[in-house]
Amino acid sequence: MRTWVLPEYIEDILPPEAGRIERLRRVVLDLFRARGYELVMPPLLEYTESLLTGTGHDLDLRTFKLVDQLSGRMMGLRADITPQVARIDAHLLNRKGVARLSYCGSVLHTRPASPGSTRELIQAGAEIYGHAGIAADLEILALLCSSLAVAGVRGARVGIGHVAVFRSIVRAAQVGEALESELFEALQKKDVRAVKSLARPLGAKARSALALLPELYGGPEVLVSAGKRLPKIPELTRALATLRALAKACPIPVSFDLAELRGYHYHSGVVFDAYCKGVAGAVARGGRYDEVGRAFGRSRPATGFSIDLRGLAGASAAPPPRGKTGGKTAGKRRGR
């Protein structure tokens, strides 16, 4: 066996790609700093009790685990930095008001997210803690769009969903946990036949609404159709109002998918993915995750996003201009 061969889906980053990633890292972090986001640097590994608290089953499966030779306890190599930043906000900073935090570092996955992708990503992100209002979601979406702009990517667009759409329907219908899980899986596959079959025992309104969700994808017209055809459940109505506000404010093209339930057991509201030309999958993911602070013993509303710097650097039309931050600063919002 050749001793210099790296594990599958793990690779060195060579020039000039390393230079592009480093330039992008600097300009993105400069943008975050200009908008008032303080930089934190969580460790690469920590005990799994804190690393995986409140994150759901998916992240557990993506996390490399090993035994600490000093304590004998199980540790994990982080697969996502957001839970670590939530821990910092809850236990180390312990602020009462709004906190804006940013980060950048490597994360490791046990398996590649898609065929041919790396298992070691370079993740940069920004998060707002302590603000439950839509203003925080609008600020995060605007910051994501500015990040894509300074990166110089082409054809940027954002796909947005809201987990409360599905969640409000199944809760109003008093769906049990097992059936909710089955409906969730069927919706992720856009399997309308399975959704209709599983929803058969439910009331007519719930059956009709669940069967409709896979069809509700496209541009802003989707929200008009959803408002007319989905049940008038207060939580669902609020979710659609949030989506309309985000669509109106977003400076780049927006699409919606009301059956999109990525991170369903982790996110609590809006979820969004950013795409651009030259990259097959999403270059950034984000959303609202108000429950993550509760898992650390301090309930704090939270919203944010993370960017795959390697993917974004590969899609950049040109090296990002040094010192450019783009858009308006968040200084005027500091008093929220």
Secondary structure as UniProt FT lines:
FT   TURN            3..4
FT   TURN            8..9
FT   TURN            15..16
FT   HELIX           17..34
FT   TURN            35..36
FT   STRAND          38..39
FT   STRAND          45..47
FT   HELIX           48..51
FT   TURN            53..54
FT   HELIX           57..62
FT   STRAND          64..67
FT   TURN            69..71
FT   STRAND          74..77
FT   HELIX           82..87
FT   HELIX           88..93
FT   STRAND          99..108
FT   TURN            115..116
FT   STRAND          120..129
FT   HELIX           134..151
FT   STRAND          157..162
FT   HELIX           163..172
FT   TURN            173..174
FT   HELIX           177..188
FT   TURN            189..190
FT   HELIX           192..198
FT   TURN            199..201
FT   HELIX           204..212
FT   HELIX           213..215
FT   STRAND          217..218
FT   HELIX           221..229
FT   HELIX           234..249
FT   STRAND          254..257
FT   TURN            258..259
FT   TURN            262..266
FT   STRAND          270..275
FT   TURN            277..278
FT   STRAND          284..288
FT   TURN            290..291
FT   HELIX           292..295
FT   TURN            296..297
FT   STRAND          302..308
FT   HELIX           309..315
FT   TURN            322..323
FT   HELIX           331..333
FT   TURN            334..335
//
